Amino acid sequence: MIKFFLMVNKQGQTRLSRYYEHVEIHKRTMLEAEVIKNCLSRSKEQNEMAVYELIHNFVEVLDRYFSRVSELDVSFPIMFNLDRVHIILDEMVLNGCIVETNKNRILAPLFVLDKVAES
């Protein structure tokens, strides 16, 4: 559940704040100051949302390839198809950098391998 939305510029000035539950004004000031400090001091190399998005995309690709994979039972196809999972991950990440997010492009090499294996 989203408790509040905060938009801040790089100088730390609040440009927009929207609270979805009651927070007293003096507590808002302290909360916003702490959030701004944490966001502005974080490493330029790390974007948590991008990591979450990568994980979500990875699970969606596994779901498309293995049909109906959820976060709870994702270990089953991984255990028995580790080579395929490595291909998926290698199509998405190269040398620690995200290089592909398009699900069709990620799965294309696997579909080719599957066709070759069928014939």
C-alpha positions as MATLAB code, in Angstrom:
seq = 'MIKFFLMVNKQGQTRLSRYYEHVEIHKRTMLEAEVIKNCLSRSKEQNEMAVYELIHNFVEVLDRYFSRVSELDVSFPIMFNLDRVHIILDEMVLNGCIVETNKNRILAPLFVLDKVAES';
ca = [
       0.000    0.000    0.000;
       1.316    3.427   -0.924;
       1.359    5.680    2.125;
       2.558    8.836    0.419;
       3.943   10.136   -2.852;
       6.842   12.552   -2.802;
       8.485   14.340   -5.714;
      11.722   16.178   -4.963;
      14.286   17.954   -7.128;
      18.022   17.233   -6.952;
      18.498   20.118   -4.526;
      16.200   18.370   -2.048;
      13.255   20.715   -2.443;
       9.828   19.093   -2.276;
       7.875   19.746   -5.453;
       4.878   17.536   -4.728;
       3.683   15.564   -1.743;
       0.498   13.588   -1.414;
      -0.397   11.609    1.701;
      -2.898    8.770    1.597;
      -3.140    8.444    5.349;
      -3.093   11.054    8.076;
       0.354   12.196    9.201;
       0.805   15.230   11.443;
       2.540   18.210    9.836;
       5.661   18.120   12.046;
       6.029   14.370   11.402;
       5.656   14.970    7.650;
       8.574   17.391    7.752;
      10.822   14.907    9.560;
       9.706   12.015    7.327;
      10.285   13.967    4.124;
      13.706   15.135    5.308;
      14.745   11.539    6.035;
      13.451   10.237    2.684;
      15.158   13.073    0.783;
      18.452   12.482    2.618;
      18.343    8.752    1.833;
      17.433    9.259   -1.820;
      19.978   11.990   -2.522;
      22.796   10.123   -0.758;
      22.228    6.804   -2.514;
      24.770    5.509   -4.975;
      24.353    6.710   -8.546;
      25.073    3.132   -9.642;
      22.114    1.606   -7.783;
      18.475    1.913   -8.719;
      16.315   -0.362   -6.587;
      13.268    0.070   -8.798;
      15.241   -1.093  -11.812;
      16.279   -4.201   -9.873;
      12.672   -4.904   -8.875;
      11.576   -4.388  -12.467;
      14.291   -6.791  -13.691;
      13.147   -9.468  -11.222;
       9.524   -8.969  -12.220;
      10.386   -9.180  -15.922;
      12.484  -12.313  -15.317;
       9.542  -14.025  -13.577;
       7.214  -12.979  -16.423;
       9.598  -14.476  -18.990;
       9.819  -17.696  -16.957;
       6.025  -17.705  -16.785;
       5.698  -17.318  -20.536;
       8.247  -20.023  -21.296;
       7.295  -22.541  -18.605;
       3.568  -21.642  -18.502;
       2.036  -20.431  -15.258;
       5.127  -19.934  -13.100;
       4.559  -17.836   -9.995;
       7.002  -16.359   -7.516;
       6.073  -19.154   -5.109;
       6.819  -22.107   -7.383;
       9.524  -20.639   -9.583;
      12.084  -23.117   -8.195;
      10.426  -26.120   -9.887;
      11.217  -25.190  -13.513;
      14.591  -23.800  -12.486;
      15.650  -27.078  -10.873;
      14.781  -29.222  -13.883;
      15.609  -26.788  -16.697;
      18.630  -24.954  -15.390;
      20.191  -24.699  -18.844;
      17.083  -22.956  -20.213;
      16.924  -20.576  -17.249;
      20.582  -19.659  -17.808;
      19.833  -18.886  -21.453;
      16.969  -16.618  -20.387;
      19.118  -14.811  -17.853;
      22.017  -14.496  -20.316;
      19.688  -12.936  -22.879;
      18.610  -10.369  -20.274;
      21.909   -9.560  -18.531;
      25.395   -9.297  -20.015;
      28.433   -8.501  -17.870;
      26.172   -7.271  -15.092;
      24.247   -4.877  -17.334;
      20.647   -5.257  -18.430;
      20.785   -5.598  -22.199;
      17.315   -6.860  -23.105;
      13.845   -6.523  -21.592;
      11.659   -7.466  -24.549;
      10.145  -10.848  -23.715;
       9.854  -11.974  -27.340;
      13.516  -11.245  -28.042;
      14.582  -12.929  -24.817;
      12.677  -16.104  -25.666;
      13.548  -16.246  -29.386;
      16.723  -18.358  -28.961;
      14.866  -20.846  -26.752;
      12.052  -21.240  -29.259;
      14.657  -21.928  -31.968;
      16.320  -24.542  -29.753;
      12.940  -26.132  -29.056;
      12.157  -26.368  -32.797;
      15.542  -27.935  -33.493;
      15.016  -30.440  -30.678;
      11.567  -31.402  -32.042;
      12.903  -32.218  -35.516;
];
